[in-house]
Amino acid sequence: MKQVDENVREIGALLADETTQQILIETTTEPMSANELSDACDVSPQTIYRRLEDLNEYDMIAEEVNLDDGGHHYKVYTATLDSVVIKLTSEGFELDLSLREQMAARFTQFIDEVRNR
């Protein structure tokens, strides 16, 4: 019997989680803080932080530091996951994650390309 790639199992379990799904959906259109996600998902901040850590491990979420009106720093999160494709082959399962580039990364790449002309 062929061994299933551990990433397929781990990512499959992560994406099967209802809270993880909600975090990704909520952060697809706009960045959100952990507290905002806690309210939107109706779970504890600790649960949100655990899921964010797991998503960050696979680069499915990006974090950015913002400054509030009082001068305090806080993190906001944006989903970078675009698609997940799992293929069945004679060797087992293959996993392909498609991630969106963040605007800052695209801008930096654009500037680098302009400079190199």
Disulfide bonds with the S-S distance in Angstrom:
none
